[in-house]
Amino acid sequence: MQHPAESSPLGKASEYADTYSPQLLFSIPRAPKWTELGLSAKTLPYYGVDVWNCYELSWLLPSGKPVVAIGEFFVPADSPCIIESKSFKLYLNSLNQMVFHDFQSLVDVLEKDLSAVAGKPVKARVRTIQETQASGLAALPGQCIDTLDVAISRYDSPRAELLRGNPGERVDACLHSHLLKSNCPVTGQPDWGSIVVDYRGNALDPGSLLAYIVSFRQHADFHEQCVERIFLDLQQLLRPERLTVYARYVRRGGLDINPYRSTEDFEPDNRRVIRQ
């Protein structure tokens, strides 16, 4: 069966437009993946947002002088569509020769175009290099599980059966790993990321979580869908009072994608981590 993104620019040679081209944006419906995971738009068990950061944002002032800045985009996790990443890059590059008088004028255009494609309001923020630099790097919270001595032999697809919990022990814990890797479902290119699991519920064996994360290593799926699968598998096992799962992915082509899913409404920390 053809993947919905096969009709997108992903994996194809593309010319970079030098004039403003919102029609370049390509949407991918979330509904088929939700159905695969046993969900629908009305039954999503989480709050969430997909945070995109663009490090190649540029435009012109009325004087003709270029500006460079950092773009931050917040796409609701319950939006009908995700925005295909290469089309996003092509669209952003089409702004390079467009004139904007100020940051707000640019933000207004970005929010209008991206919201139309996602199907729900997308928030945009544009920050100077100096502002972004002042915010610094973030260290992931909780215990890093990457040094655990775990034997691993499964890499082809997510293995929820690898996860082990203790229903007799309730804990409040936060774990993270830098060993998340999956592959683009269209191009096969590797997607590298770091993942955080913050929960209150049945105790989770950290070694089993590490083996489970590594089982995504040859799995083909988009960033957002990997995080949703991890959230659902942990929710099923832990029966948590609260659960937050998020990933900070390494950028490709000037964009990084950072999906957040949580049982609680929240404000994501969008400071980049060292690998980004």
Solvent accessible surface area in square Angstrom, and as a share of the most:
residue,aa,sasa,rsa
1,M,244,1.09
2,Q,130,0.58
3,H,47,0.21
4,P,58,0.36
5,A,0,0.00
6,E,64,0.29
7,S,81,0.52
8,S,3,0.02
9,P,28,0.18
10,L,15,0.08
11,G,60,0.58
12,K,100,0.42
13,A,112,0.87
14,S,39,0.25
15,E,166,0.74
16,Y,134,0.51
17,A,29,0.23
18,D,98,0.51
19,T,92,0.54
20,Y,71,0.27
21,S,7,0.05
22,P,44,0.28
23,Q,142,0.63
24,L,50,0.25
25,L,18,0.09
26,F,53,0.22
27,S,42,0.27
28,I,3,0.02
29,P,64,0.40
30,R,8,0.03
31,A,54,0.42
32,P,76,0.48
33,K,32,0.13
34,W,10,0.03
35,T,100,0.58
36,E,109,0.49
37,L,32,0.16
38,G,67,0.64
39,L,24,0.12
40,S,49,0.32
41,A,68,0.53
42,K,197,0.83
43,T,82,0.48
44,L,33,0.16
45,P,42,0.26
46,Y,21,0.08
47,Y,116,0.44
48,G,21,0.20
49,V,19,0.11
50,D,1,0.00
51,V,0,0.00
52,W,5,0.02
53,N,4,0.02
54,C,3,0.02
55,Y,43,0.16
56,E,95,0.43
57,L,2,0.01
58,S,21,0.14
59,W,2,0.01
60,L,25,0.13
61,L,56,0.28
62,P,80,0.50
63,S,98,0.63
64,G,43,0.41
65,K,131,0.55
66,P,85,0.54
67,V,29,0.17
68,V,99,0.57
69,A,2,0.02
70,I,13,0.07
71,G,0,0.00
72,E,3,0.02
73,F,0,0.00
74,F,26,0.11
75,V,2,0.01
76,P,31,0.20
77,A,2,0.01
78,D,60,0.31
79,S,0,0.00
80,P,69,0.44
81,C,22,0.13
82,I,7,0.04
83,I,3,0.02
84,E,3,0.01
85,S,29,0.19
86,K,39,0.16
87,S,0,0.00
88,F,0,0.00
89,K,33,0.14
90,L,5,0.02
91,Y,0,0.00
92,L,3,0.02
93,N,30,0.15
94,S,0,0.00
95,L,0,0.00
96,N,49,0.25
97,Q,110,0.49
98,M,53,0.24
99,V,71,0.41
100,F,8,0.04
101,H,137,0.61
102,D,71,0.37
103,F,68,0.28
104,Q,105,0.47
105,S,41,0.27
106,L,0,0.00
107,V,16,0.09
108,D,75,0.39
109,V,27,0.15
110,L,0,0.00
111,E,52,0.23
112,K,127,0.54
113,D,9,0.05
114,L,0,0.00
115,S,27,0.17
116,A,84,0.65
117,V,28,0.16
118,A,0,0.00
119,G,46,0.44
120,K,81,0.34
121,P,108,0.68
122,V,5,0.03
123,K,111,0.47
124,A,6,0.05
125,R,94,0.34
126,V,14,0.08
127,R,48,0.18
128,T,44,0.25
129,I,75,0.38
130,Q,132,0.59
131,E,90,0.40
132,T,26,0.15
133,Q,143,0.63
134,A,90,0.69
135,S,39,0.25
136,G,34,0.33
137,L,82,0.41
138,A,15,0.12
139,A,95,0.73
140,L,22,0.11
141,P,59,0.37
142,G,49,0.47
143,Q,91,0.40
144,C,51,0.30
145,I,0,0.00
146,D,36,0.19
147,T,129,0.75
148,L,63,0.31
149,D,149,0.77
150,V,46,0.26
151,A,107,0.83
152,I,52,0.26
153,S,91,0.59
154,R,104,0.38
155,Y,88,0.33
156,D,80,0.41
157,S,37,0.24
158,P,25,0.16
159,R,50,0.18
160,A,46,0.36
161,E,124,0.56
162,L,49,0.24
163,L,12,0.06
164,R,144,0.53
165,G,33,0.31
166,N,70,0.36
167,P,107,0.67
168,G,74,0.72
169,E,82,0.37
170,R,113,0.41
171,V,39,0.22
172,D,86,0.44
173,A,27,0.21
174,C,28,0.17
175,L,8,0.04
176,H,18,0.08
177,S,0,0.00
178,H,57,0.26
179,L,72,0.36
180,L,0,0.00
181,K,19,0.08
182,S,1,0.00
183,N,21,0.11
184,C,6,0.03
185,P,31,0.20
186,V,36,0.21
187,T,42,0.24
188,G,45,0.43
189,Q,85,0.38
190,P,57,0.36
191,D,7,0.04
192,W,99,0.35
193,G,0,0.00
194,S,1,0.01
195,I,0,0.00
196,V,1,0.01
197,V,1,0.00
198,D,41,0.21
199,Y,2,0.01
200,R,90,0.33
201,G,0,0.00
202,N,15,0.08
203,A,14,0.11
204,L,10,0.05
205,D,51,0.27
206,P,41,0.26
207,G,13,0.13
208,S,2,0.01
209,L,1,0.00
210,L,5,0.03
211,A,11,0.09
212,Y,0,0.00
213,I,2,0.01
214,V,12,0.07
215,S,0,0.00
216,F,0,0.00
217,R,85,0.31
218,Q,104,0.46
219,H,26,0.12
220,A,53,0.41
221,D,4,0.02
222,F,22,0.09
223,H,22,0.10
224,E,6,0.03
225,Q,12,0.05
226,C,0,0.00
227,V,0,0.00
228,E,3,0.01
229,R,46,0.17
230,I,0,0.00
231,F,0,0.00
232,L,28,0.14
233,D,31,0.16
234,L,0,0.00
235,Q,47,0.21
236,Q,115,0.51
237,L,58,0.29
238,L,0,0.00
239,R,146,0.53
240,P,25,0.16
241,E,109,0.49
242,R,40,0.14
243,L,0,0.00
244,T,28,0.16
245,V,0,0.00
246,Y,32,0.12
247,A,0,0.00
248,R,5,0.02
249,Y,1,0.00
250,V,44,0.25
251,R,80,0.29
252,R,80,0.29
253,G,53,0.51
254,G,7,0.07
255,L,7,0.03
256,D,1,0.01
257,I,13,0.07
258,N,0,0.00
259,P,0,0.00
260,Y,6,0.02
261,R,0,0.00
262,S,1,0.01
263,T,41,0.24
264,E,88,0.39
265,D,114,0.59
266,F,60,0.25
267,E,150,0.67
268,P,22,0.14
269,D,71,0.37
270,N,19,0.10
271,R,100,0.37
272,R,83,0.30
273,V,6,0.03
274,I,127,0.65
275,R,85,0.31
276,Q,10,0.04
